[in-house]
Amino acid sequence: MTQTLTILKRNADMVFKQLALSASQAVNRFYQQVQLRQSLPFESKKMLNETTIQALNNAEAFDGARFENTNKLFEDLGIK
């Protein structure tokens, strides 16, 4: 195990101990939340690179044209 991973595991184990959980119990709870939410049970933007974060922010702020279906989009673009 690398030193960074060892430190990470030790710090996480201290948190689990404060919560009266074993590492195995904590992982099981994590899996249960992933199954329940069908996604990660926490915000994951901090793990993304800057380019991806910018793309997500742009998509959320999108104020452009929207179309009911692809035919309407193609019509607007002049594609038959």
C-alpha angles and dihedrals in degrees: 000000000000119000092247092052091046091053091046092051093046092050092047091048089054090054091047090051090053088052091048091243133128118227088252092053091048092051091048090052089049091053091048091053092048089052093046096047097032087225140057111303093231141047108280102186091104089064093054124090121251094258093055092045090052091049091051092048091049091049092050091049094044111143100170135112120306126200134206092223143346093271090061090047092050090047090053090049092049093245117140 
